[in-house]
Amino acid sequence: MQLASAGYTETREGFRKRFELVPALDDELKDQVYRLRHQVYCEDLAFEPIRPDGRESDEYDAFSTHLLLRYLPTGEFIGCARLVTTPPDDALYPLPFERACAATLDRTVIDPARLDRRRIAEASRLAVASAYRRRRGEALQPVPLSPEDFGVAPRPRFPYILVGLYLGVVAIAHLKGIEKLFLLSEPRLADHFSRLGVQVLRIGAPVEYRGIRVPSVMDVQGIVAGLNAYSRPIYDEILDELARRLGSPA
């Protein structure tokens, strides 16, 4: 079921007026990413140690595409995420989830080592600024999402910030020709993704990694084809904008 044309346009324009996905292609924007991650992962959540320079970064940033989410009414960057790909000179280099879940991956479901490593990537380091994520019980969640975020009929709501970040990573993956997108996330996230029309396949047992996390995989083309009527206009807006900024055909 698709939104009527007027509903599609209204949803797309509503997102466009409030939010902007910006690829962090230069040092200044990457610095914004690292500072936001430091605020969330080091200062707020203590997942990582405090860094003297106030920037949270790791070895994977060198071969990642970073995204920033800007809240247009204030002009501030309020969220970030990255798409981690394999290094061009070492396709066998493990993605972050492959290290964290080395002992628990079910390789009978899917074995990342046997895939075309140029066509796989991982969604990683999603973070939302504290002022935009803190409601009761959410202080220790970097990117909170709950069933209440979607509301109930006849008054549905939509978690634009988190959905925008995830769809931004999917759009970047699509533009880069990625086929399989991996994720290490809270167990409940698969249910929330299903509300967007996205199928998530769990590929291993839970691990302790900043709380209980499970590895999963999504088919990028399947995500794009399966988006429901509420998420499709947002994805189309994000894809067109990122394609323009990156100089890539959508």
Disulfide bonds with the S-S distance in Angstrom:
none
